[in-house]
Amino acid sequence: MSLNSPTSATSLTPPTNTHSKAELLQLDAKYVWHPFTQAQTAPEPLLVQRAQGVTLELGGGIKLLDMISSWWVNLHGHGHPAIAAAIAEQARQLEHVIFAGFSHQPAIQLAATLAEALPDPLERIFFTDNGSTATEAAIKMCLQYWHNASQPRQRVLALEGGYHGDTFGAMSAGRSSGFYGPFESLLFEVNTLPCPHSFMNDSQQADKEQQSLELLDSYLAQYGQQTAALILEPLLQGASGMRVYSAEFLQQVIARVRQHGILVIFDEVLTGFFRTGKLWAAEHVAPEYAPDLLCLSKGITGGFMPLGVTACSQEIYEGFLGHSFERAFAHGHSYTASPLACAAALASWQLLHSTETQENLQRIAEQHKAAAHHWSDLPKLEHVRQLGTLLAVDLKADEATAEAAEQYGSTNSLALREYFAERGLLLRPLGNTCYLLPPYCVTDEQLERAYTAITELGSGEAQV
Ligand SMILES: *Cc1c(COP(=O)(O)O)cnc(C)c1O
């Protein structure tokens, strides 16, 4: 047997297909630690064998329609052959190389593509490998930018309820999102501005926005010159419940902080790549309100590979130039600008701009709008909101949901998850919020199945 023979390792690691489903789940229970999961009370994970388009196949003929794009990353459906082929081809050419002192074609092409498509003044592309590191890098860039300028501004401002990832800087910026109890005392101070969420037929919107702007004015009067950056999820706060707010409000916030020289970071880890109907959520604001930095991840590779991007203005980039290494940005990750991930991103970019995808985006938004309209009349639903391919609604808390909440812990989302799974749907409510964020290849019939499951809850026909 030759050393290079692919069979030479079989005596050490048996191929996985020798394990039955039951054995795999036993091994999972024994060895795997799943994210955002209370293992003691969580149901057994669902074992996915393969996935095509919107369909996850669990074996034994059981299928689930993925209505949340697998944690918001998938754009064109699972297993898209064009992206799979781009990754395979890249793997044969160059799988990885250190990105300090070296560069490569997929990263260069992707950087040029993104820089040209992002709003001015975003011109420089810094690669990382996920959403948390993209925002972490953005925050560090802002703090060091002021440090290098010998104007040490150390305050960070954020929107209440914002989520920016799970590393320490990202947790600090998202400290009001409610996930970080054990680390609270170690997070750095971040001031938060109330976020004026809105929805269909919201009569309070103007008041909420006005109140928030007044608070911002008083904050800026005191701390404006000490504040390095404002970080926010533009228009759509994902993790804290798919909550939306207006572009007009965002413009007013940016106009105010700019008067104090504060840098603006848009965390578009979720909203990028047409999620909100436009290529970037930043396109919902007028060009003069474009951010100084913008973070991307999630959909960037169509959901195939981990990749993060922090784009920034030339002005920020130049703030790091000089003759000493101390002025440089001493930050990087082993898999920074992975050629495989960049190749996937370039393939996904092509698909994104095809006529087919563009027509799908319009069709999904129209279907969502019709469903939103219908839901706004149902007795057990409230706060309907729709933005591009996102459609979200809150279940009114009544006796039934309160009971489920008691049974399942702080929210009834587990019970809801089971309700949807029984109907062949992967939906993962955030508390009482049910939302659809489907891959762009979803069909009208598939959407209809998901709408119906929520409509039946909303009309009282079905209960959890
Ligand atoms: C998911 C998310 C992140 C974190 O991305 P990860 O890749 O999960 O680390 C950051 N910001 C926003 C807005 C997100 O939705």
The ligand as a Gaussian input file, in Angstrom:
#p B3LYP/6-31G(d) Opt

LIG

0 1
 C      -24.732000      37.044000      12.517000
 C      -24.326000      38.439000      12.700000
 C      -23.042000      38.763000      13.164000
 C      -22.044000      37.714000      13.567000
 O      -21.649000      36.933000      12.481000
 P      -20.976000      35.489000      12.760000
 O      -20.502000      35.052000      11.423000
 O      -22.088000      34.626000      13.298000
 O      -19.896000      35.687000      13.736000
 C      -22.715000      40.092000      13.258000
 N      -23.585000      41.050000      12.922000
 C      -24.816000      40.775000      12.464000
 C      -25.738000      41.893000      12.087000
 C      -25.249000      39.457000      12.357000
 O      -26.494000      39.188000      11.943000

